[in-house]
């Protein structure tokens, strides 16, 4: 995972501590937080490869990543955890970070508008 992140072109994204608050809270299993981090790193790669030209194109990418978090929710439940308020805030802040790191001033709510958590 860290090796993948190290391959990002964007320096801010390459050195960012994704989901740091979730890693610090034992309520969230690290192996599942790792999967969330992988979704965010993959989003960065998608942005670097597809180079969205506007917010609409960016939102298409962030909504797809949000759907992956939706799928991950069930694994959190199975581990007696969930994507709850603290996790939602942490994830949303990281989506916002990604948008800004790639030069977008996006609406934080719209970045994860397809969430069901």
N, C-alpha and C positions, 0 to 999 in steps of 0.2 A: 504494500500500500504506500508506504513512504517513498519507495522507489518510483512508483507511478507519479506521485505528486512532484517528486524532484524533477521529472521530465517535462513539467509544464513550462511553457514559454514565458508566461506572465510571472514576474518576480514576486509580486504581492501574493498571488495565489499559491505559488510554489513554496512560500515560507509561512503561510497562514496556518494557525492551529484550528482546524475545523472541529466543530462540536466540542470545544474545550470544556464548557460547563457540564455537558453530559458525561464526558470522561471523568470529571471530578465527583460525580454523584453516583454512589454505588447502586442506586435504584435502577440505573440503566446498565444492562450487561454490556461490557466492553466489546464482545464479539458482535453485538447488534449495532452498537455505536460505530464500530468499524465499517459495517455495511452502509450505514448512513454517510459516513465520511467518503466511502467509495463512490456513492451516488453523487456527492458534491464535487469530488475530483473529476469524475466522468463528465459532469456538467461543464467544468472548466475546459476539458479536452474538446467537448462538443462545440463550445463557443470558439475555441481557437481554430478548430477545423472548419466550421461552417461560417464563421465571421458574420453573425447577424448584423444586418444593416440598420435595423430600427427596433423599437421596443416590441412591435408585434412579432418579429422573428425571434427576439430574445425570449419573450413570454412563451412561445411555442416550445422552446428548449427547456425553460424552467418548469413548465407545466408537465412535460414528460418526466422530468426528474421528480417532481412532486408526486406523480403517479407511482413512481418506484417507492417513495416513502409510504404512500398509502398501502402498497403491498407489504411493506416491512412491518406495518402496525400489528398484523396478526402474530408475527414472530415475537414482538414485544409482549403481547398478551400471553402467549404460551410460556414466556419467561417470567410471568407475574410482574410485568412492568407495562408501561404504555407510553405513547407519545402524548403527554399531558401538557399542562400550561408551561412549565419550565422548558420542556423539550421543544414545544411549538415555538416559543420565543427564541430559543437558541438556534433552531433550524431556520427560522425566518430571518434572523440577523445574519446568518451565514449566507443565505440566498441573496440578501441585500449586499453583503460584502462582495460576493461574486459579481453581481451586476456592476457595482461601482469599480471594482478592480479592472473590469473590461470596458470602462468608460461610459456606462449607462446610468442615467438618473431614473430609476424605475420605481414604480409604486410597490412598496413592500407587500401589501395585501395581494396585489395582482400577480406578483412573482409566484405565489403558492396558492393561487385562487382555486385550483382543482383539488386541494387537500380535503381529506375526510377525517382529519385528526384535529 
